[in-house]
Amino acid sequence: MRIIFMGTPDFAVPALVALVEAGHEIACVYSQPPRPAGRGKQLQPSPVQREAEARGIAVRHPVSLKGAEEQAAFAALNADVAIVAAYGLILPRAVLDAPRHGCINIHASLLPRWRGAAPIQRAILAGDTETGVTIMQMEAGLDTGPMLAEVRTAVDGKTAGELTAELAELGGRLLLDVLADLPAHPPRLQPDDGVTYAAKIDKAESRLDFTRAAAEVERQVRAFAPAPGAFFELDGERYRVLAAEVVNGSGKPGETLDDQLTIACAESAIRPVLIQRAGRPVMDRAALLRGRAIPAGTALA
């Protein structure tokens, strides 16, 4: 097929690679414009743009697709289908209708659960035991289009980073199956029951909330690992927690119960496994405590 690929983050890269290696013709890649990043705040292309350019594929990164000129340029690519994976722009009707088979989305949830921007983090935060990828025919609504196929996997204590990588690979393989035989994957309307929305993550949500049960706090850690990283503050310094375990213990939420950084929660306690002080590398708890003693009774914010 002749395909327009539209994606931006790491999640979208395996699908692009799968399409190329399966022999599909990529007419063009659309991705978000380069953003300032790093210490020097130099403009950095997205992961999808880097992958496309490494393979000699033309890349466009308009700031909007609402203009008639951009829509005409999109239609002129004469694509059989557009594949969309975490692209980041709303697609107007003229864009949705331009390819012969329309626009197909790789969405990282089992629709209709977790429509929206942050389905992986929301699934972890909610304590879902299962998630997956849905291949969906796009329409004007927010992830409301009919479903073509889905694949499932267990959440099973995975971090957002681990789950993102797994779902990206699963989604790429499922996409190839769908494109290989579109008639075998007729569109199915999403059910009206079970609709939930995965709102964009607010940075404030990554502050650990010890007034919750330890199981919920541990899910916070996994949902925000590796980025932005769940955190607490001590003496004005931020500590990012990248892995943690639920342990027995009780006390005032947010206070340490011993000198091993066991932190009381509303129910049970949490103990960091991997932690990072500001401006320093990630280390295990023992290494942190060798350089920075945190005695029992310390209040964390």
C-alpha positions in Angstrom: 0.0 0.0 0.0 0.9 3.6 -0.4 0.8 5.0 3.1 1.1 8.4 4.9 2.5 7.8 8.4 1.6 10.3 11.1 3.3 9.9 14.5 5.6 11.6 16.9 6.9 9.8 20.1 8.8 6.5 20.6 5.5 4.7 20.8 5.0 5.3 17.0 8.4 4.2 15.8 7.9 0.4 15.8 4.8 0.8 13.6 6.7 2.9 11.1 9.6 0.3 11.0 7.1 -2.6 10.6 5.5 -0.9 7.6 8.8 -0.2 5.9 10.1 -3.7 6.5 6.9 -5.2 5.3 7.4 -3.5 1.9 4.7 -0.8 2.1 5.5 2.5 0.3 5.7 5.4 2.8 4.7 8.4 0.7 5.5 10.8 3.5 5.8 11.0 7.3 4.0 13.7 9.3 5.4 14.4 12.8 5.2 17.2 15.4 7.7 20.1 14.8 11.2 19.8 16.4 11.1 21.0 20.1 13.8 22.6 22.2 15.3 20.0 24.6 18.5 19.2 26.5 20.7 21.6 28.4 21.3 23.9 25.4 17.6 23.8 24.5 18.5 23.1 20.9 15.7 22.1 18.6 15.4 18.3 18.5 13.4 16.3 16.0 10.9 13.8 17.2 11.8 10.0 17.4 9.5 9.4 14.4 11.2 12.1 12.4 14.7 10.8 13.2 13.6 7.3 12.2 12.1 8.5 8.9 15.0 10.6 7.9 17.4 7.8 8.7 15.5 5.8 6.1 15.4 8.5 3.6 11.7 9.2 3.9 10.3 12.7 3.5 9.0 14.4 6.7 6.6 17.2 7.1 5.8 18.9 10.4 3.1 21.5 10.0 1.8 23.2 13.1 -1.7 22.7 12.0 -3.7 20.8 9.3 -6.6 23.2 9.3 -5.5 25.3 6.3 -6.6 24.6 2.8 -3.0 24.6 1.5 -1.9 21.9 4.0 -5.0 19.8 3.3 -4.4 20.0 -0.5 -0.8 18.9 0.0 -1.9 16.0 2.1 -4.5 14.9 -0.5 -1.9 15.3 -3.3 0.1 12.4 -1.8 -2.6 10.1 -3.2 -2.3 7.6 -0.4 -4.2 4.4 0.0 -4.4 4.9 3.8 -2.9 7.1 6.5 -1.6 5.4 9.7 -1.8 7.5 12.8 0.0 6.7 16.1 0.2 9.3 18.8 0.6 12.1 16.3 -0.6 15.0 18.4 -2.7 17.1 16.0 -6.5 17.0 15.4 -7.2 15.7 11.9 -9.9 17.8 10.1 -12.5 16.0 8.0 -10.7 16.8 4.8 -7.7 15.0 6.0 -9.6 12.0 7.4 -11.4 11.6 4.0 -8.4 12.1 1.7 -6.8 8.6 1.6 -8.8 5.9 -0.2 -9.2 3.8 3.0 -9.3 6.8 5.3 -7.1 7.1 8.4 -6.4 4.2 10.8 -5.3 4.8 14.3 -3.1 2.7 16.6 -4.5 3.5 20.1 -2.8 2.2 23.2 -5.9 0.9 25.1 -8.8 -1.5 24.8 -11.4 0.9 23.5 -13.8 2.3 24.6 -11.8 2.4 27.8 -9.2 5.2 28.0 -10.0 7.3 25.0 -7.7 10.3 24.9 -4.2 11.4 25.5 -2.7 9.3 28.2 -4.2 5.8 28.1 -1.2 3.9 29.4 -0.6 6.0 32.4 -4.3 6.1 33.2 -4.6 2.3 33.0 -1.8 1.9 35.5 -3.1 4.6 37.9 -6.5 3.0 37.9 -5.1 -0.4 38.7 -6.3 -2.1 35.5 -5.0 -5.7 35.3 -5.2 -5.7 31.5 -4.7 -3.3 28.6 -3.8 -3.5 25.0 -3.9 -1.9 21.5 -6.9 -1.1 19.4 -6.6 -0.6 15.6 -9.4 1.9 14.9 -10.9 3.6 11.8 -10.7 7.3 12.6 -13.6 9.7 12.6 -14.2 13.2 13.9 -14.7 12.3 17.6 -12.0 11.7 20.2 -11.1 8.0 19.7 -14.7 7.2 18.9 -14.3 5.5 15.6 -15.2 1.8 14.8 -12.7 -0.8 15.8 -10.9 -3.1 13.3 -8.8 -5.3 15.7 -7.4 -5.4 19.2 -4.6 -7.2 21.1 -4.4 -7.6 24.9 -1.7 -7.9 27.4 -1.4 -8.0 31.2 -0.4 -4.8 33.1 1.3 -7.1 35.6 3.4 -4.6 37.6 4.9 -2.9 34.5 6.0 0.7 34.4 4.6 3.1 31.8 7.9 2.9 29.9 7.8 -0.9 29.8 4.2 -1.0 28.8 4.7 1.6 26.1 7.5 -0.4 24.5 5.4 -3.6 24.6 2.3 -2.0 23.3 4.2 -0.3 20.5 5.6 -3.6 19.3 2.2 -5.4 19.6 0.5 -2.5 17.8 2.9 -2.6 14.9 2.4 -6.3 14.4 -1.4 -6.1 14.6 -1.4 -3.2 12.1 0.4 -5.4 9.6 -2.2 -8.1 10.0 -5.0 -5.6 9.4 -3.5 -4.0 6.3 -2.7 -7.5 4.9 -6.4 -8.2 4.7 -8.7 -5.3 5.3 -11.9 -7.2 4.4 -11.2 -9.7 7.1 -11.3 -6.9 9.7 -14.7 -5.2 9.3 -15.4 -2.2 11.4 -17.2 -2.8 14.7 -18.9 0.1 16.5 -17.5 0.8 20.0 -19.9 -0.2 22.8 -21.6 2.6 24.7 -20.8 1.0 28.0 -17.3 1.2 29.6 -16.3 4.6 28.1 -13.6 6.3 30.1 -11.3 9.3 29.2 -7.6 9.4 29.6 -6.9 13.0 30.3 -3.5 14.5 29.6 -1.1 14.0 32.5 -0.7 17.1 34.7 2.8 17.5 36.2 1.3 18.0 39.6 0.0 14.4 39.5 3.6 13.0 39.7 4.0 14.3 43.3 3.6 11.2 45.5 0.5 11.3 47.6 1.1 9.4 50.8 -2.4 10.1 52.0 -3.4 7.3 49.6 -3.0 3.6 50.2 0.5 2.3 49.5 -0.8 0.2 46.5 -2.0 3.4 44.9 1.2 5.2 45.6 3.2 2.3 44.0 1.0 2.7 40.9 1.9 6.4 40.8 5.5 5.4 40.7 5.0 3.0 37.8 2.7 5.3 35.9 5.3 8.1 35.8 8.4 5.9 35.2 10.7 6.7 33.5 9.3 10.2 32.9 8.5 12.6 34.4 9.2 10.5 37.5 7.0 10.4 40.6 8.7 12.4 43.4 8.7 13.6 46.9 10.5 16.5 48.4 12.8 16.7 51.5 14.4 19.9 52.7 13.5 21.6 49.4 15.2 18.9 47.3 13.3 16.7 44.9 13.7 13.0 44.9 12.4 11.0 41.9 11.2 7.5 42.7 11.5 5.1 39.7 10.6 1.9 41.4 9.1 1.1 44.7 7.6 -1.8 46.7 4.6 -2.0 49.1 5.6 -3.2 52.6 3.9 -3.6 56.0 3.9 -0.6 58.3 1.7 2.1 59.7 2.2 5.6 60.8 1.5 9.2 59.9 1.3 9.4 56.1 4.4 10.8 54.6 6.7 10.1 57.6 9.5 7.6 57.5 9.1 4.6 59.8 12.7 3.6 59.9 16.2 4.6 58.6 15.6 2.5 55.4 13.2 5.0 53.8 10.1 3.1 54.6 7.3 5.7 54.2 3.9 5.5 55.8 0.9 5.8 53.6 -2.8 5.9 54.5 -2.8 2.1 54.3 0.5 0.1 54.6 3.8 1.7 53.5 6.0 2.2 50.5 9.7 1.7 50.2 11.6 3.1 47.2 13.8 0.7 45.2 15.3 3.0 42.6 15.6 6.7 43.4 17.3 9.8 41.9 18.3 13.1 43.6 18.2 16.2 41.5 21.1 16.4 39.1 22.4 13.0 40.0 22.2 9.5 38.5 19.6 6.9 39.4 20.7 4.7 42.3 19.3 2.0 44.5 18.0 2.9 48.0 21.1 1.6 49.8 23.4 3.8 47.7 21.2 6.8 48.4 21.2 6.2 52.1 25.0 5.8 52.3 25.3 9.4 51.1 22.2 10.9 52.6 20.9 9.5 55.9 17.1 9.9 56.4 16.2 8.9 59.9 12.9 7.6 61.2 10.3 10.2 61.8 11.4 12.4 58.8 8.4 14.2 57.2 8.4 14.0 53.4 6.4 16.4 51.2 
